Amino acid sequence: MTEPDVLVIGAGAAGIAAARAVQAAGRSVLVLEARGRVGGRAVTDHRLGLPFDLGAAWLHNAEDNPLVPLAREIGLTLADSDALRQERTLVGDRPANAAELAAYDEAWDRFQHAVAARIAAGGPDVSVAEAVPRGGAWDATVAAWQGDIIAAAPLDRVSLADFAATALDGRNLVVEAGIGTLLARLAEGLPIRLSAPVERLAWGGDRAVAEGGFGTIRARAVIATLPSSLLAAGTLRFDPPLPAELLQAARDLPLGQVAKVAFRGAAALGLPDFSSIDCQVAPGEALVAMNARPFGRDLLACHVGGDAAAALEAEGDAALEAFMRAEVARRFGHRAAQALAPDPIVTTWQRDPMARGVYSYARPGRASARGILAQPLAGGRLCLAGEACHARLAGTVGGAWQSGMVAAETALAALR
Ligand SMILES: Cc1cc2nc3c(=O)[nH]c(=O)nc-3n(C[C@H](O)[C@H](O)[C@H](O)COP(=O)(O)OP(=O)(O)OC[C@H]3O[C@@H](n4cnc5c(N)ncnc54)[C@H](O)[C@@H]3O)c2cc1C
């Protein structure tokens, strides 16, 4: 097909959702995907002989996540991560005692209240770090969770207004077969051309023209789902260039960093299924969040985020693996660390040229950037979509999916 009604650039969650919606409306669609696979930042790896999500792993906000009913429809098993989770918090190498756990809970509550109070008070947007408590025994640990692990960036770089608007609530579900598997299933049957990076998009005329190694494709409307990091870097040449305000919005929504290392050999840790293990950290110390034995599998996944993730990933896979093994040794002893199998999976999202990071956060004062990025261009014949465009569910697969649906509606209306 050389002239579809709608051309979709990118076969991640937003692109797959958009393509399905265009098809369902009876219009022709073609998806061009730069990678040799679908799913984008949601991909399930099987190198360890069991499914492991390199990117998205939880279906957040389950009650209004469009992927939850879709997963059920195609018969995938979902589990309630919140109900099954077995939490363990350590102080050094010992479990936190009851008084420490109570203090930890209070620190979480104080954090939430401080965010809500500052938002309610109004005034100019500030960084999250400026609004929340610090100095208490557990404040740095809560800040590391909320910043490095959840927002994927330190809280002094994150807009409070955007952080509050995009806060996750509701239940968190996990997909037994993996979220990447879910997306791949939802992409089945769509006209997707893989290994087809779009290098130039001319969108000024009555037909948009996409060019790359695949040749030239004309379309009446285009939905471009590149991560904001790539829009800001100009990896796809838009002709005419994207409006300055929109480019600035992409720059104001950088992608944070998270690195994961997944080991087999978790049995030696003696942990129950669906374990979640964290540890008190001091200000500036990297927090490693660990998940063990999901669905009873012999798996330990270790996550680090923010600047520590960026620095370790830049050092290389061996450095990340050594860092995580040392953390396992500190928490569970050297024998447990040695029992972890060699050749773990180490993620490389920062180095990935089609992502350059994990998901977007807004810079302080720039919470409005998501709305700007989502503004249709050329009367709806060019729409940007993706997680960064969603004002409420940014940073999630559910948000990316919904953003793709909205863009498809806009593009379809422009065809009428
Ligand atoms: C480590 C990590 C953990 C995460 N954890 C969670 C989680 O637990 N829950 C959750 O909901 N979300 C999570 N996310 C976020 C979630 O994965 C993303 O928000 C979502 O997948 C983004 O979808 P998207 O369609 O917006 O972008 P992408 O998935 O990035 O899709 C964009 C696609 O465009 C392609 N592309 C780029 N440039 C071009 C070009 N020039 N031509 C053609 N194609 C191009 C890319 O290859 C890519 O496939 C996580 C992400 C990571 C990386």
The ligand as an ORCA input file, in Angstrom:
! r2SCAN-3c Opt
* xyz 0 1
  C      12.193      0.413     32.052
  C      10.786      0.864     31.818
  C       9.812      0.582     32.765
  C       8.492      0.966     32.535
  N       7.533      0.589     33.427
  C       6.233      0.817     33.125
  C       5.201      0.186     33.864
  O       5.456     -0.622     34.760
  N       3.905      0.473     33.528
  C       3.597      1.312     32.489
  O       2.413      1.519     32.225
  N       4.573      1.896     31.757
  C       5.867      1.651     32.029
  N       6.845      2.145     31.231
  C       6.492      3.147     30.219
  C       5.855      2.538     28.971
  O       6.650      1.485     28.498
  C       5.738      3.642     27.915
  O       5.053      4.750     28.471
  C       4.974      3.214     26.674
  O       5.329      1.914     26.277
  C       5.263      4.225     25.579
  O       4.544      3.896     24.404
  P       4.621      4.896     23.165
  O       3.826      4.286     22.080
  O       4.294      6.261     23.620
  O       6.166      4.958     22.765
  P       7.154      3.794     22.288
  O       6.796      2.527     22.956
  O       8.526      4.316     22.477
  O       6.822      3.649     20.755
  C       7.331      4.523     19.782
  C       7.814      3.694     18.618
  O       8.278      4.567     17.571
  C       9.384      3.969     16.957
  N      10.122      5.008     16.230
  C      10.889      5.986     16.746
  N      11.369      6.759     15.745
  C      10.882      6.267     14.592
  C      11.006      6.632     13.227
  N      11.736      7.692     12.851
  N      10.374      5.888     12.289
  C       9.613      4.817     12.641
  N       9.468      4.430     13.930
  C      10.081      5.148     14.892
  C      10.141      3.353     18.103
  O      11.034      2.332     17.660
  C       9.001      2.799     18.967
  O       8.698      1.455     18.650
  C       8.159      1.721     31.399
  C       9.133      1.988     30.435
  C      10.426      1.533     30.633
  C      11.422      1.751     29.528
*
